[in-house]
Amino acid sequence: MRSAPSSKTSSEERRAGQGIFQHHDRPYNEFLEESAFNQVEEVSVPVHRKWTIESILGYLYSTSFASRGLFGERIEEFEATVKDVLADHGDGETFPEESEFLLRVGRRGKGGSLGKSLVR
């Protein structure tokens, strides 16, 4: 079993598996525009969800920066902390989320509008 994550990781760094996530400062559409898929279209899709404590924990565990293995023997402490923090939000059982997904699609050449076929 792995040991708990080091507390030496700064708040500016985000864990990704055994390493630190390296972010870039460029918009993703710039990478597409420089590739063979340079016909870039963006589509915004609204998202309305209700989370529970268990679904939030499940989501966190599915990520590379908060997977269960990273917490080792401190997993119960982590879950208690998450539950304590969430107690101050929502109704205590559900946590609504209003968000949007921004889809960036790169295509070769010209094509029809993706936005009309995805968003109804």
Phi and psi restraints in degrees (range 20) as a CNS / XPLOR table:
assign (resid 1 and name C) (resid 2 and name N)
       (resid 2 and name CA) (resid 2 and name C) 1.0 -74.4 20.0 2
assign (resid 2 and name N) (resid 2 and name CA)
       (resid 2 and name C) (resid 3 and name N) 1.0 154.4 20.0 2
assign (resid 2 and name C) (resid 3 and name N)
       (resid 3 and name CA) (resid 3 and name C) 1.0 -78.8 20.0 2
assign (resid 3 and name N) (resid 3 and name CA)
       (resid 3 and name C) (resid 4 and name N) 1.0 165.1 20.0 2
assign (resid 3 and name C) (resid 4 and name N)
       (resid 4 and name CA) (resid 4 and name C) 1.0 -63.9 20.0 2
assign (resid 4 and name N) (resid 4 and name CA)
       (resid 4 and name C) (resid 5 and name N) 1.0 153.8 20.0 2
assign (resid 4 and name C) (resid 5 and name N)
       (resid 5 and name CA) (resid 5 and name C) 1.0 -59.0 20.0 2
assign (resid 5 and name N) (resid 5 and name CA)
       (resid 5 and name C) (resid 6 and name N) 1.0 145.6 20.0 2
assign (resid 5 and name C) (resid 6 and name N)
       (resid 6 and name CA) (resid 6 and name C) 1.0 -66.8 20.0 2
assign (resid 6 and name N) (resid 6 and name CA)
       (resid 6 and name C) (resid 7 and name N) 1.0 140.4 20.0 2
assign (resid 6 and name C) (resid 7 and name N)
       (resid 7 and name CA) (resid 7 and name C) 1.0 -79.5 20.0 2
assign (resid 7 and name N) (resid 7 and name CA)
       (resid 7 and name C) (resid 8 and name N) 1.0 0.2 20.0 2
assign (resid 7 and name C) (resid 8 and name N)
       (resid 8 and name CA) (resid 8 and name C) 1.0 -78.7 20.0 2
assign (resid 8 and name N) (resid 8 and name CA)
       (resid 8 and name C) (resid 9 and name N) 1.0 -10.4 20.0 2
assign (resid 8 and name C) (resid 9 and name N)
       (resid 9 and name CA) (resid 9 and name C) 1.0 -68.7 20.0 2
assign (resid 9 and name N) (resid 9 and name CA)
       (resid 9 and name C) (resid 10 and name N) 1.0 126.1 20.0 2
assign (resid 9 and name C) (resid 10 and name N)
       (resid 10 and name CA) (resid 10 and name C) 1.0 -71.4 20.0 2
assign (resid 10 and name N) (resid 10 and name CA)
       (resid 10 and name C) (resid 11 and name N) 1.0 160.9 20.0 2
assign (resid 10 and name C) (resid 11 and name N)
       (resid 11 and name CA) (resid 11 and name C) 1.0 -67.2 20.0 2
assign (resid 11 and name N) (resid 11 and name CA)
       (resid 11 and name C) (resid 12 and name N) 1.0 -15.8 20.0 2
assign (resid 11 and name C) (resid 12 and name N)
       (resid 12 and name CA) (resid 12 and name C) 1.0 -83.1 20.0 2
assign (resid 12 and name N) (resid 12 and name CA)
       (resid 12 and name C) (resid 13 and name N) 1.0 -13.8 20.0 2
assign (resid 12 and name C) (resid 13 and name N)
       (resid 13 and name CA) (resid 13 and name C) 1.0 -102.2 20.0 2
assign (resid 13 and name N) (resid 13 and name CA)
       (resid 13 and name C) (resid 14 and name N) 1.0 146.6 20.0 2
assign (resid 13 and name C) (resid 14 and name N)
       (resid 14 and name CA) (resid 14 and name C) 1.0 -123.1 20.0 2
assign (resid 14 and name N) (resid 14 and name CA)
       (resid 14 and name C) (resid 15 and name N) 1.0 126.2 20.0 2
assign (resid 14 and name C) (resid 15 and name N)
       (resid 15 and name CA) (resid 15 and name C) 1.0 -64.7 20.0 2
assign (resid 15 and name N) (resid 15 and name CA)
       (resid 15 and name C) (resid 16 and name N) 1.0 146.6 20.0 2
assign (resid 15 and name C) (resid 16 and name N)
       (resid 16 and name CA) (resid 16 and name C) 1.0 -143.7 20.0 2
assign (resid 16 and name N) (resid 16 and name CA)
       (resid 16 and name C) (resid 17 and name N) 1.0 96.8 20.0 2
assign (resid 16 and name C) (resid 17 and name N)
       (resid 17 and name CA) (resid 17 and name C) 1.0 64.3 20.0 2
assign (resid 17 and name N) (resid 17 and name CA)
       (resid 17 and name C) (resid 18 and name N) 1.0 -124.2 20.0 2
assign (resid 17 and name C) (resid 18 and name N)
       (resid 18 and name CA) (resid 18 and name C) 1.0 -89.5 20.0 2
assign (resid 18 and name N) (resid 18 and name CA)
       (resid 18 and name C) (resid 19 and name N) 1.0 -4.4 20.0 2
assign (resid 18 and name C) (resid 19 and name N)
       (resid 19 and name CA) (resid 19 and name C) 1.0 -118.4 20.0 2
assign (resid 19 and name N) (resid 19 and name CA)
       (resid 19 and name C) (resid 20 and name N) 1.0 -162.1 20.0 2
assign (resid 19 and name C) (resid 20 and name N)
       (resid 20 and name CA) (resid 20 and name C) 1.0 -114.8 20.0 2
assign (resid 20 and name N) (resid 20 and name CA)
       (resid 20 and name C) (resid 21 and name N) 1.0 132.4 20.0 2
assign (resid 20 and name C) (resid 21 and name N)
       (resid 21 and name CA) (resid 21 and name C) 1.0 -63.2 20.0 2
assign (resid 21 and name N) (resid 21 and name CA)
       (resid 21 and name C) (resid 22 and name N) 1.0 130.1 20.0 2
assign (resid 21 and name C) (resid 22 and name N)
       (resid 22 and name CA) (resid 22 and name C) 1.0 -106.2 20.0 2
assign (resid 22 and name N) (resid 22 and name CA)
       (resid 22 and name C) (resid 23 and name N) 1.0 115.2 20.0 2
assign (resid 22 and name C) (resid 23 and name N)
       (resid 23 and name CA) (resid 23 and name C) 1.0 -99.8 20.0 2
assign (resid 23 and name N) (resid 23 and name CA)
       (resid 23 and name C) (resid 24 and name N) 1.0 153.4 20.0 2
assign (resid 23 and name C) (resid 24 and name N)
       (resid 24 and name CA) (resid 24 and name C) 1.0 -109.0 20.0 2
assign (resid 24 and name N) (resid 24 and name CA)
       (resid 24 and name C) (resid 25 and name N) 1.0 166.7 20.0 2
assign (resid 24 and name C) (resid 25 and name N)
       (resid 25 and name CA) (resid 25 and name C) 1.0 -103.9 20.0 2
assign (resid 25 and name N) (resid 25 and name CA)
       (resid 25 and name C) (resid 26 and name N) 1.0 10.0 20.0 2
assign (resid 25 and name C) (resid 26 and name N)
       (resid 26 and name CA) (resid 26 and name C) 1.0 -101.8 20.0 2
assign (resid 26 and name N) (resid 26 and name CA)
       (resid 26 and name C) (resid 27 and name N) 1.0 143.1 20.0 2
assign (resid 26 and name C) (resid 27 and name N)
       (resid 27 and name CA) (resid 27 and name C) 1.0 -65.4 20.0 2
assign (resid 27 and name N) (resid 27 and name CA)
       (resid 27 and name C) (resid 28 and name N) 1.0 143.9 20.0 2
assign (resid 27 and name C) (resid 28 and name N)
       (resid 28 and name CA) (resid 28 and name C) 1.0 -61.3 20.0 2
assign (resid 28 and name N) (resid 28 and name CA)
       (resid 28 and name C) (resid 29 and name N) 1.0 -31.7 20.0 2
assign (resid 28 and name C) (resid 29 and name N)
       (resid 29 and name CA) (resid 29 and name C) 1.0 -63.5 20.0 2
assign (resid 29 and name N) (resid 29 and name CA)
       (resid 29 and name C) (resid 30 and name N) 1.0 -26.4 20.0 2
assign (resid 29 and name C) (resid 30 and name N)
       (resid 30 and name CA) (resid 30 and name C) 1.0 -64.8 20.0 2
assign (resid 30 and name N) (resid 30 and name CA)
       (resid 30 and name C) (resid 31 and name N) 1.0 -39.3 20.0 2
assign (resid 30 and name C) (resid 31 and name N)
       (resid 31 and name CA) (resid 31 and name C) 1.0 -62.9 20.0 2
assign (resid 31 and name N) (resid 31 and name CA)
       (resid 31 and name C) (resid 32 and name N) 1.0 -43.3 20.0 2
assign (resid 31 and name C) (resid 32 and name N)
       (resid 32 and name CA) (resid 32 and name C) 1.0 -64.9 20.0 2
assign (resid 32 and name N) (resid 32 and name CA)
       (resid 32 and name C) (resid 33 and name N) 1.0 -43.9 20.0 2
assign (resid 32 and name C) (resid 33 and name N)
       (resid 33 and name CA) (resid 33 and name C) 1.0 -61.7 20.0 2
assign (resid 33 and name N) (resid 33 and name CA)
       (resid 33 and name C) (resid 34 and name N) 1.0 -25.9 20.0 2
assign (resid 33 and name C) (resid 34 and name N)
       (resid 34 and name CA) (resid 34 and name C) 1.0 -88.4 20.0 2
assign (resid 34 and name N) (resid 34 and name CA)
       (resid 34 and name C) (resid 35 and name N) 1.0 -3.6 20.0 2
assign (resid 34 and name C) (resid 35 and name N)
       (resid 35 and name CA) (resid 35 and name C) 1.0 -101.7 20.0 2
assign (resid 35 and name N) (resid 35 and name CA)
       (resid 35 and name C) (resid 36 and name N) 1.0 -175.7 20.0 2
assign (resid 35 and name C) (resid 36 and name N)
       (resid 36 and name CA) (resid 36 and name C) 1.0 -67.7 20.0 2
assign (resid 36 and name N) (resid 36 and name CA)
       (resid 36 and name C) (resid 37 and name N) 1.0 -16.8 20.0 2
assign (resid 36 and name C) (resid 37 and name N)
       (resid 37 and name CA) (resid 37 and name C) 1.0 -99.4 20.0 2
assign (resid 37 and name N) (resid 37 and name CA)
       (resid 37 and name C) (resid 38 and name N) 1.0 58.7 20.0 2
assign (resid 37 and name C) (resid 38 and name N)
       (resid 38 and name CA) (resid 38 and name C) 1.0 -89.6 20.0 2
assign (resid 38 and name N) (resid 38 and name CA)
       (resid 38 and name C) (resid 39 and name N) 1.0 0.8 20.0 2
assign (resid 38 and name C) (resid 39 and name N)
       (resid 39 and name CA) (resid 39 and name C) 1.0 -90.0 20.0 2
assign (resid 39 and name N) (resid 39 and name CA)
       (resid 39 and name C) (resid 40 and name N) 1.0 94.5 20.0 2
assign (resid 39 and name C) (resid 40 and name N)
       (resid 40 and name CA) (resid 40 and name C) 1.0 -102.9 20.0 2
assign (resid 40 and name N) (resid 40 and name CA)
       (resid 40 and name C) (resid 41 and name N) 1.0 133.2 20.0 2
assign (resid 40 and name C) (resid 41 and name N)
       (resid 41 and name CA) (resid 41 and name C) 1.0 -128.5 20.0 2
assign (resid 41 and name N) (resid 41 and name CA)
       (resid 41 and name C) (resid 42 and name N) 1.0 139.9 20.0 2
assign (resid 41 and name C) (resid 42 and name N)
       (resid 42 and name CA) (resid 42 and name C) 1.0 -114.0 20.0 2
assign (resid 42 and name N) (resid 42 and name CA)
       (resid 42 and name C) (resid 43 and name N) 1.0 135.7 20.0 2
assign (resid 42 and name C) (resid 43 and name N)
       (resid 43 and name CA) (resid 43 and name C) 1.0 -130.7 20.0 2
assign (resid 43 and name N) (resid 43 and name CA)
       (resid 43 and name C) (resid 44 and name N) 1.0 131.4 20.0 2
assign (resid 43 and name C) (resid 44 and name N)
       (resid 44 and name CA) (resid 44 and name C) 1.0 -100.4 20.0 2
assign (resid 44 and name N) (resid 44 and name CA)
       (resid 44 and name C) (resid 45 and name N) 1.0 128.3 20.0 2
assign (resid 44 and name C) (resid 45 and name N)
       (resid 45 and name CA) (resid 45 and name C) 1.0 -120.3 20.0 2
assign (resid 45 and name N) (resid 45 and name CA)
       (resid 45 and name C) (resid 46 and name N) 1.0 116.6 20.0 2
assign (resid 45 and name C) (resid 46 and name N)
       (resid 46 and name CA) (resid 46 and name C) 1.0 -66.5 20.0 2
assign (resid 46 and name N) (resid 46 and name CA)
       (resid 46 and name C) (resid 47 and name N) 1.0 145.1 20.0 2
assign (resid 46 and name C) (resid 47 and name N)
       (resid 47 and name CA) (resid 47 and name C) 1.0 -128.8 20.0 2
assign (resid 47 and name N) (resid 47 and name CA)
       (resid 47 and name C) (resid 48 and name N) 1.0 129.3 20.0 2
assign (resid 47 and name C) (resid 48 and name N)
       (resid 48 and name CA) (resid 48 and name C) 1.0 -127.0 20.0 2
assign (resid 48 and name N) (resid 48 and name CA)
       (resid 48 and name C) (resid 49 and name N) 1.0 114.8 20.0 2
assign (resid 48 and name C) (resid 49 and name N)
       (resid 49 and name CA) (resid 49 and name C) 1.0 -132.6 20.0 2
assign (resid 49 and name N) (resid 49 and name CA)
       (resid 49 and name C) (resid 50 and name N) 1.0 155.3 20.0 2
assign (resid 49 and name C) (resid 50 and name N)
       (resid 50 and name CA) (resid 50 and name C) 1.0 -120.0 20.0 2
assign (resid 50 and name N) (resid 50 and name CA)
       (resid 50 and name C) (resid 51 and name N) 1.0 121.7 20.0 2
assign (resid 50 and name C) (resid 51 and name N)
       (resid 51 and name CA) (resid 51 and name C) 1.0 -97.8 20.0 2
assign (resid 51 and name N) (resid 51 and name CA)
       (resid 51 and name C) (resid 52 and name N) 1.0 155.0 20.0 2
assign (resid 51 and name C) (resid 52 and name N)
       (resid 52 and name CA) (resid 52 and name C) 1.0 -115.8 20.0 2
assign (resid 52 and name N) (resid 52 and name CA)
       (resid 52 and name C) (resid 53 and name N) 1.0 169.5 20.0 2
assign (resid 52 and name C) (resid 53 and name N)
       (resid 53 and name CA) (resid 53 and name C) 1.0 -58.2 20.0 2
assign (resid 53 and name N) (resid 53 and name CA)
       (resid 53 and name C) (resid 54 and name N) 1.0 -43.7 20.0 2
assign (resid 53 and name C) (resid 54 and name N)
       (resid 54 and name CA) (resid 54 and name C) 1.0 -65.7 20.0 2
assign (resid 54 and name N) (resid 54 and name CA)
       (resid 54 and name C) (resid 55 and name N) 1.0 -38.1 20.0 2
assign (resid 54 and name C) (resid 55 and name N)
       (resid 55 and name CA) (resid 55 and name C) 1.0 -71.7 20.0 2
assign (resid 55 and name N) (resid 55 and name CA)
       (resid 55 and name C) (resid 56 and name N) 1.0 -31.7 20.0 2
assign (resid 55 and name C) (resid 56 and name N)
       (resid 56 and name CA) (resid 56 and name C) 1.0 -66.7 20.0 2
assign (resid 56 and name N) (resid 56 and name CA)
       (resid 56 and name C) (resid 57 and name N) 1.0 -46.5 20.0 2
assign (resid 56 and name C) (resid 57 and name N)
       (resid 57 and name CA) (resid 57 and name C) 1.0 -61.3 20.0 2
assign (resid 57 and name N) (resid 57 and name CA)
       (resid 57 and name C) (resid 58 and name N) 1.0 -42.5 20.0 2
assign (resid 57 and name C) (resid 58 and name N)
       (resid 58 and name CA) (resid 58 and name C) 1.0 -60.3 20.0 2
assign (resid 58 and name N) (resid 58 and name CA)
       (resid 58 and name C) (resid 59 and name N) 1.0 -42.2 20.0 2
assign (resid 58 and name C) (resid 59 and name N)
       (resid 59 and name CA) (resid 59 and name C) 1.0 -62.2 20.0 2
assign (resid 59 and name N) (resid 59 and name CA)
       (resid 59 and name C) (resid 60 and name N) 1.0 -47.8 20.0 2
assign (resid 59 and name C) (resid 60 and name N)
       (resid 60 and name CA) (resid 60 and name C) 1.0 -58.2 20.0 2
assign (resid 60 and name N) (resid 60 and name CA)
       (resid 60 and name C) (resid 61 and name N) 1.0 -44.8 20.0 2
assign (resid 60 and name C) (resid 61 and name N)
       (resid 61 and name CA) (resid 61 and name C) 1.0 -65.1 20.0 2
assign (resid 61 and name N) (resid 61 and name CA)
       (resid 61 and name C) (resid 62 and name N) 1.0 -21.6 20.0 2
assign (resid 61 and name C) (resid 62 and name N)
       (resid 62 and name CA) (resid 62 and name C) 1.0 -82.1 20.0 2
assign (resid 62 and name N) (resid 62 and name CA)
       (resid 62 and name C) (resid 63 and name N) 1.0 -5.9 20.0 2
assign (resid 62 and name C) (resid 63 and name N)
       (resid 63 and name CA) (resid 63 and name C) 1.0 -95.1 20.0 2
assign (resid 63 and name N) (resid 63 and name CA)
       (resid 63 and name C) (resid 64 and name N) 1.0 161.1 20.0 2
assign (resid 63 and name C) (resid 64 and name N)
       (resid 64 and name CA) (resid 64 and name C) 1.0 -75.3 20.0 2
assign (resid 64 and name N) (resid 64 and name CA)
       (resid 64 and name C) (resid 65 and name N) 1.0 -22.9 20.0 2
assign (resid 64 and name C) (resid 65 and name N)
       (resid 65 and name CA) (resid 65 and name C) 1.0 -90.9 20.0 2
assign (resid 65 and name N) (resid 65 and name CA)
       (resid 65 and name C) (resid 66 and name N) 1.0 -8.7 20.0 2
assign (resid 65 and name C) (resid 66 and name N)
       (resid 66 and name CA) (resid 66 and name C) 1.0 -142.4 20.0 2
assign (resid 66 and name N) (resid 66 and name CA)
       (resid 66 and name C) (resid 67 and name N) 1.0 32.2 20.0 2
assign (resid 66 and name C) (resid 67 and name N)
       (resid 67 and name CA) (resid 67 and name C) 1.0 -67.6 20.0 2
assign (resid 67 and name N) (resid 67 and name CA)
       (resid 67 and name C) (resid 68 and name N) 1.0 151.0 20.0 2
assign (resid 67 and name C) (resid 68 and name N)
       (resid 68 and name CA) (resid 68 and name C) 1.0 -52.2 20.0 2
assign (resid 68 and name N) (resid 68 and name CA)
       (resid 68 and name C) (resid 69 and name N) 1.0 -40.9 20.0 2
assign (resid 68 and name C) (resid 69 and name N)
       (resid 69 and name CA) (resid 69 and name C) 1.0 -60.5 20.0 2
assign (resid 69 and name N) (resid 69 and name CA)
       (resid 69 and name C) (resid 70 and name N) 1.0 -27.1 20.0 2
assign (resid 69 and name C) (resid 70 and name N)
       (resid 70 and name CA) (resid 70 and name C) 1.0 -68.8 20.0 2
assign (resid 70 and name N) (resid 70 and name CA)
       (resid 70 and name C) (resid 71 and name N) 1.0 -23.5 20.0 2
assign (resid 70 and name C) (resid 71 and name N)
       (resid 71 and name CA) (resid 71 and name C) 1.0 -89.9 20.0 2
assign (resid 71 and name N) (resid 71 and name CA)
       (resid 71 and name C) (resid 72 and name N) 1.0 -16.7 20.0 2
assign (resid 71 and name C) (resid 72 and name N)
       (resid 72 and name CA) (resid 72 and name C) 1.0 52.3 20.0 2
assign (resid 72 and name N) (resid 72 and name CA)
       (resid 72 and name C) (resid 73 and name N) 1.0 -129.8 20.0 2
assign (resid 72 and name C) (resid 73 and name N)
       (resid 73 and name CA) (resid 73 and name C) 1.0 -74.4 20.0 2
assign (resid 73 and name N) (resid 73 and name CA)
       (resid 73 and name C) (resid 74 and name N) 1.0 -6.3 20.0 2
assign (resid 73 and name C) (resid 74 and name N)
       (resid 74 and name CA) (resid 74 and name C) 1.0 -95.9 20.0 2
assign (resid 74 and name N) (resid 74 and name CA)
       (resid 74 and name C) (resid 75 and name N) 1.0 13.8 20.0 2
assign (resid 74 and name C) (resid 75 and name N)
       (resid 75 and name CA) (resid 75 and name C) 1.0 -60.2 20.0 2
assign (resid 75 and name N) (resid 75 and name CA)
       (resid 75 and name C) (resid 76 and name N) 1.0 -41.4 20.0 2
assign (resid 75 and name C) (resid 76 and name N)
       (resid 76 and name CA) (resid 76 and name C) 1.0 -66.0 20.0 2
assign (resid 76 and name N) (resid 76 and name CA)
       (resid 76 and name C) (resid 77 and name N) 1.0 -37.6 20.0 2
assign (resid 76 and name C) (resid 77 and name N)
       (resid 77 and name CA) (resid 77 and name C) 1.0 -63.6 20.0 2
assign (resid 77 and name N) (resid 77 and name CA)
       (resid 77 and name C) (resid 78 and name N) 1.0 -41.8 20.0 2
assign (resid 77 and name C) (resid 78 and name N)
       (resid 78 and name CA) (resid 78 and name C) 1.0 -61.4 20.0 2
assign (resid 78 and name N) (resid 78 and name CA)
       (resid 78 and name C) (resid 79 and name N) 1.0 -48.4 20.0 2
assign (resid 78 and name C) (resid 79 and name N)
       (resid 79 and name CA) (resid 79 and name C) 1.0 -61.3 20.0 2
assign (resid 79 and name N) (resid 79 and name CA)
       (resid 79 and name C) (resid 80 and name N) 1.0 -40.6 20.0 2
assign (resid 79 and name C) (resid 80 and name N)
       (resid 80 and name CA) (resid 80 and name C) 1.0 -63.7 20.0 2
assign (resid 80 and name N) (resid 80 and name CA)
       (resid 80 and name C) (resid 81 and name N) 1.0 -39.8 20.0 2
assign (resid 80 and name C) (resid 81 and name N)
       (resid 81 and name CA) (resid 81 and name C) 1.0 -65.3 20.0 2
assign (resid 81 and name N) (resid 81 and name CA)
       (resid 81 and name C) (resid 82 and name N) 1.0 -44.3 20.0 2
assign (resid 81 and name C) (resid 82 and name N)
       (resid 82 and name CA) (resid 82 and name C) 1.0 -59.6 20.0 2
assign (resid 82 and name N) (resid 82 and name CA)
       (resid 82 and name C) (resid 83 and name N) 1.0 -45.8 20.0 2
assign (resid 82 and name C) (resid 83 and name N)
       (resid 83 and name CA) (resid 83 and name C) 1.0 -64.4 20.0 2
assign (resid 83 and name N) (resid 83 and name CA)
       (resid 83 and name C) (resid 84 and name N) 1.0 -38.8 20.0 2
assign (resid 83 and name C) (resid 84 and name N)
       (resid 84 and name CA) (resid 84 and name C) 1.0 -64.0 20.0 2
assign (resid 84 and name N) (resid 84 and name CA)
       (resid 84 and name C) (resid 85 and name N) 1.0 -43.8 20.0 2
assign (resid 84 and name C) (resid 85 and name N)
       (resid 85 and name CA) (resid 85 and name C) 1.0 -65.4 20.0 2
assign (resid 85 and name N) (resid 85 and name CA)
       (resid 85 and name C) (resid 86 and name N) 1.0 -42.5 20.0 2
assign (resid 85 and name C) (resid 86 and name N)
       (resid 86 and name CA) (resid 86 and name C) 1.0 -70.3 20.0 2
assign (resid 86 and name N) (resid 86 and name CA)
       (resid 86 and name C) (resid 87 and name N) 1.0 -22.2 20.0 2
assign (resid 86 and name C) (resid 87 and name N)
       (resid 87 and name CA) (resid 87 and name C) 1.0 -60.0 20.0 2
assign (resid 87 and name N) (resid 87 and name CA)
       (resid 87 and name C) (resid 88 and name N) 1.0 -24.6 20.0 2
assign (resid 87 and name C) (resid 88 and name N)
       (resid 88 and name CA) (resid 88 and name C) 1.0 -86.9 20.0 2
assign (resid 88 and name N) (resid 88 and name CA)
       (resid 88 and name C) (resid 89 and name N) 1.0 3.3 20.0 2
assign (resid 88 and name C) (resid 89 and name N)
       (resid 89 and name CA) (resid 89 and name C) 1.0 -131.3 20.0 2
assign (resid 89 and name N) (resid 89 and name CA)
       (resid 89 and name C) (resid 90 and name N) 1.0 160.6 20.0 2
assign (resid 89 and name C) (resid 90 and name N)
       (resid 90 and name CA) (resid 90 and name C) 1.0 60.4 20.0 2
assign (resid 90 and name N) (resid 90 and name CA)
       (resid 90 and name C) (resid 91 and name N) 1.0 -158.4 20.0 2
assign (resid 90 and name C) (resid 91 and name N)
       (resid 91 and name CA) (resid 91 and name C) 1.0 -99.0 20.0 2
assign (resid 91 and name N) (resid 91 and name CA)
       (resid 91 and name C) (resid 92 and name N) 1.0 10.7 20.0 2
assign (resid 91 and name C) (resid 92 and name N)
       (resid 92 and name CA) (resid 92 and name C) 1.0 93.8 20.0 2
assign (resid 92 and name N) (resid 92 and name CA)
       (resid 92 and name C) (resid 93 and name N) 1.0 -20.5 20.0 2
assign (resid 92 and name C) (resid 93 and name N)
       (resid 93 and name CA) (resid 93 and name C) 1.0 -119.4 20.0 2
assign (resid 93 and name N) (resid 93 and name CA)
       (resid 93 and name C) (resid 94 and name N) 1.0 -37.8 20.0 2
assign (resid 93 and name C) (resid 94 and name N)
       (resid 94 and name CA) (resid 94 and name C) 1.0 -126.7 20.0 2
assign (resid 94 and name N) (resid 94 and name CA)
       (resid 94 and name C) (resid 95 and name N) 1.0 152.7 20.0 2
assign (resid 94 and name C) (resid 95 and name N)
       (resid 95 and name CA) (resid 95 and name C) 1.0 -134.9 20.0 2
assign (resid 95 and name N) (resid 95 and name CA)
       (resid 95 and name C) (resid 96 and name N) 1.0 102.0 20.0 2
assign (resid 95 and name C) (resid 96 and name N)
       (resid 96 and name CA) (resid 96 and name C) 1.0 -71.9 20.0 2
assign (resid 96 and name N) (resid 96 and name CA)
       (resid 96 and name C) (resid 97 and name N) 1.0 147.0 20.0 2
assign (resid 96 and name C) (resid 97 and name N)
       (resid 97 and name CA) (resid 97 and name C) 1.0 -131.3 20.0 2
assign (resid 97 and name N) (resid 97 and name CA)
       (resid 97 and name C) (resid 98 and name N) 1.0 126.8 20.0 2
assign (resid 97 and name C) (resid 98 and name N)
       (resid 98 and name CA) (resid 98 and name C) 1.0 -114.6 20.0 2
assign (resid 98 and name N) (resid 98 and name CA)
       (resid 98 and name C) (resid 99 and name N) 1.0 117.8 20.0 2
assign (resid 98 and name C) (resid 99 and name N)
       (resid 99 and name CA) (resid 99 and name C) 1.0 -149.9 20.0 2
assign (resid 99 and name N) (resid 99 and name CA)
       (resid 99 and name C) (resid 100 and name N) 1.0 -169.5 20.0 2
assign (resid 99 and name C) (resid 100 and name N)
       (resid 100 and name CA) (resid 100 and name C) 1.0 -150.7 20.0 2
assign (resid 100 and name N) (resid 100 and name CA)
       (resid 100 and name C) (resid 101 and name N) 1.0 148.6 20.0 2
assign (resid 100 and name C) (resid 101 and name N)
       (resid 101 and name CA) (resid 101 and name C) 1.0 -98.4 20.0 2
assign (resid 101 and name N) (resid 101 and name CA)
       (resid 101 and name C) (resid 102 and name N) 1.0 132.6 20.0 2
assign (resid 101 and name C) (resid 102 and name N)
       (resid 102 and name CA) (resid 102 and name C) 1.0 -104.6 20.0 2
assign (resid 102 and name N) (resid 102 and name CA)
       (resid 102 and name C) (resid 103 and name N) 1.0 113.8 20.0 2
assign (resid 102 and name C) (resid 103 and name N)
       (resid 103 and name CA) (resid 103 and name C) 1.0 -96.9 20.0 2
assign (resid 103 and name N) (resid 103 and name CA)
       (resid 103 and name C) (resid 104 and name N) 1.0 129.0 20.0 2
assign (resid 103 and name C) (resid 104 and name N)
       (resid 104 and name CA) (resid 104 and name C) 1.0 -114.9 20.0 2
assign (resid 104 and name N) (resid 104 and name CA)
       (resid 104 and name C) (resid 105 and name N) 1.0 121.3 20.0 2
assign (resid 104 and name C) (resid 105 and name N)
       (resid 105 and name CA) (resid 105 and name C) 1.0 -119.9 20.0 2
assign (resid 105 and name N) (resid 105 and name CA)
       (resid 105 and name C) (resid 106 and name N) 1.0 127.8 20.0 2
assign (resid 105 and name C) (resid 106 and name N)
       (resid 106 and name CA) (resid 106 and name C) 1.0 -108.9 20.0 2
assign (resid 106 and name N) (resid 106 and name CA)
       (resid 106 and name C) (resid 107 and name N) 1.0 133.3 20.0 2
assign (resid 106 and name C) (resid 107 and name N)
       (resid 107 and name CA) (resid 107 and name C) 1.0 -128.4 20.0 2
assign (resid 107 and name N) (resid 107 and name CA)
       (resid 107 and name C) (resid 108 and name N) 1.0 155.0 20.0 2
assign (resid 107 and name C) (resid 108 and name N)
       (resid 108 and name CA) (resid 108 and name C) 1.0 -82.0 20.0 2
assign (resid 108 and name N) (resid 108 and name CA)
       (resid 108 and name C) (resid 109 and name N) 1.0 132.7 20.0 2
assign (resid 108 and name C) (resid 109 and name N)
       (resid 109 and name CA) (resid 109 and name C) 1.0 66.6 20.0 2
assign (resid 109 and name N) (resid 109 and name CA)
       (resid 109 and name C) (resid 110 and name N) 1.0 -169.5 20.0 2
assign (resid 109 and name C) (resid 110 and name N)
       (resid 110 and name CA) (resid 110 and name C) 1.0 -96.2 20.0 2
assign (resid 110 and name N) (resid 110 and name CA)
       (resid 110 and name C) (resid 111 and name N) 1.0 147.8 20.0 2
assign (resid 110 and name C) (resid 111 and name N)
       (resid 111 and name CA) (resid 111 and name C) 1.0 -149.3 20.0 2
assign (resid 111 and name N) (resid 111 and name CA)
       (resid 111 and name C) (resid 112 and name N) 1.0 -175.2 20.0 2
assign (resid 111 and name C) (resid 112 and name N)
       (resid 112 and name CA) (resid 112 and name C) 1.0 -72.1 20.0 2
assign (resid 112 and name N) (resid 112 and name CA)
       (resid 112 and name C) (resid 113 and name N) 1.0 171.2 20.0 2
assign (resid 112 and name C) (resid 113 and name N)
       (resid 113 and name CA) (resid 113 and name C) 1.0 -78.6 20.0 2
assign (resid 113 and name N) (resid 113 and name CA)
       (resid 113 and name C) (resid 114 and name N) 1.0 120.7 20.0 2
assign (resid 113 and name C) (resid 114 and name N)
       (resid 114 and name CA) (resid 114 and name C) 1.0 -68.3 20.0 2
assign (resid 114 and name N) (resid 114 and name CA)
       (resid 114 and name C) (resid 115 and name N) 1.0 -38.2 20.0 2
assign (resid 114 and name C) (resid 115 and name N)
       (resid 115 and name CA) (resid 115 and name C) 1.0 -56.3 20.0 2
assign (resid 115 and name N) (resid 115 and name CA)
       (resid 115 and name C) (resid 116 and name N) 1.0 -38.9 20.0 2
assign (resid 115 and name C) (resid 116 and name N)
       (resid 116 and name CA) (resid 116 and name C) 1.0 -69.3 20.0 2
assign (resid 116 and name N) (resid 116 and name CA)
       (resid 116 and name C) (resid 117 and name N) 1.0 -31.2 20.0 2
assign (resid 116 and name C) (resid 117 and name N)
       (resid 117 and name CA) (resid 117 and name C) 1.0 -85.8 20.0 2
assign (resid 117 and name N) (resid 117 and name CA)
       (resid 117 and name C) (resid 118 and name N) 1.0 -24.3 20.0 2
assign (resid 117 and name C) (resid 118 and name N)
       (resid 118 and name CA) (resid 118 and name C) 1.0 -92.2 20.0 2
assign (resid 118 and name N) (resid 118 and name CA)
       (resid 118 and name C) (resid 119 and name N) 1.0 -42.3 20.0 2
assign (resid 118 and name C) (resid 119 and name N)
       (resid 119 and name CA) (resid 119 and name C) 1.0 -98.4 20.0 2
assign (resid 119 and name N) (resid 119 and name CA)
       (resid 119 and name C) (resid 120 and name N) 1.0 122.5 20.0 2
